[in-house]
Amino acid sequence: MSWVLGGGEHSFAELMALRPNLAADVEAFSAQLWSAPGMDPVTLELCRLRVAQLHGARAALAERRPEAAAAGLSEARIARLADYGRDPAFSASERACLELSELFVMDPSAIDDTTFAAVRNALGEPGTVALLEALAVFDGFSRAQVMLDAAPAPETSA
């Protein structure tokens, strides 16, 4: 139950509506993240969802990006996300990006040259920067959703 809007269950969109100018800017910036050249939408969505898992951000976990679904990301792969490091269904590129995502959330000081090299080899330098920008957004908004106890949007609730 959120402590905003008089308590009760509220989606993150409802909570963001309290700041309509900010909500529009966030949406515009998000669109830029998902259209970054060289960024695979499946990998980006897997990273977004892993960040949400680590934070326990239930609203973010329930959401699905249409770009990733259109590119073939299945619910079966999403269900196996926590085991990405051992699961052969995840490519070396995806594993490198997911490892960076975990470290970004849990201990950014543990990100070393080897971690960055694996991501840079997978995505190139522009893709690596795009992923880091996306991780900053995913991390920040997952944390905000947890702090606000945002509920999944009605259209994404199971």
N, C-alpha and C positions, 0 to 999 in steps of 0.2 A: 504494500500500500504506500503510495507516494505521500509525502508530507506537503506537496504542492497542490494547489487547486482544491483545497478542502479535504484532502485525503482521497482514498479510493484508488482504483486502477485507472491509469492514464497512459496512453501510448507516448512514445518519445515525440511524435509529430504533434500531439496535443500540448505537450509541455513546451516544445519549441515554438508553438503558436503564440506563446506569451511574449516572444521576441520576434515578430514577423520579419523585421529587416534582417536580423541575424539568420533566421531560417532560410530566407531566400539566398543569402550569401553562401551559406553552408551547402545548399543544393547546387549552386553554380560551381563552387569549388569542387564538390564531389564529382560533378559531371566531367570536370577537367581530369580528375584522377583516373576515371574509368576510360578516358579516351587518350591516355598517354601513349605516344608511339612506342612500339616494342614491348608493351606490357600485355601479357596474356590475361584475359579476364578470368579464366579459371584459376590461375595461380593467385591473382589478386583477391579473388573471393575466398579461396582457401586460407589465405593469410588473414583476411578480415575476420573470418569465422574463428580461426585459431586464437586471435587476439580476444575475441568475444568469449570464447571458451575459458581462456585463462582468467578473465575478469569475472566470469559468471554473469555476463550481460545478456539477460534472457530476451530482451527486445531485439538486440543485434543478432542473436543466435536464431531467432525465428525468421528474420528477414532474409530474402534471397535477391541477389542482383540479377536482373534479366539478362545482362550481358554474359554472365557466366552460364546461366541456363541455356542460352542460345548457342554458346560455344561447347555445350555438351556435359557440363558438370551435373552429376547425378546425386540424388539423395543418398545412394549407397556409398559413394565415395565420401560424402560429407560425414556419414555415420562412422567412418573409419578414420577420421581426421586425427583423433588423439594418438593414433598409432602410426602416424605418417613415417616416422623414422625407421620402422621395421616392415612396413607394408609395401610390397612390390608394386602396388597400384599407383604409388606416387613416384614420379620421375625424380632423377637426381636434381634437376632444376627446381622442382617444387620443394623437395626436401631442403635444399639450400635456402630458399626463400622462407620456408616455414621455420627453419632454425633461427634465421635472423629475426623473424617476427617474435619468436619466443624470447630471445635474448633482449630484444627491444623492450618488451614488457617487463620481464623479470629482473634483468641486470644489464643495462646498456654498457656498463664498463667491461663486461665480459665479451663484448663483440671485438674480435681480434682480426688481424690481417687475413688469416685463413678463412674466416667466416665471410668477410667482405670479398675475398678473391673468388670464392665459390659462387657468390651472387653475381659479381661482376662478369664472371665467365658465362653465367647463364643468361644474364639480361643486358650486358654491356653497361657502360658508365651511365648513359641517360636513363636506362631502365632501373639501375640501382638507385639513382637519385629519386626517380619517380616512386619506387617502392618505399624508400625512406619517408618521403612526403606522405604517402598513403598510410604508412604505419603510424605516423604522428597523429593523423586524423582518426584512424581506427582506434588507437589507444586512448586518445582524449575523449572521444565520444562514447566509447565503451565505459570508461570511468564515469562520465557524466550520467549515462543511463543507469549505472549501478547506484550512484549517489542519489539520483532522483527516483529510483525504484520504478523505472519505466517498464510498462507492460508491453508485450508484443502487440503490434497493431492488429485490430480485429480481422483484417483480411489475411494475416499471416498466422493467426492462432490455429493450433491443431484441434 
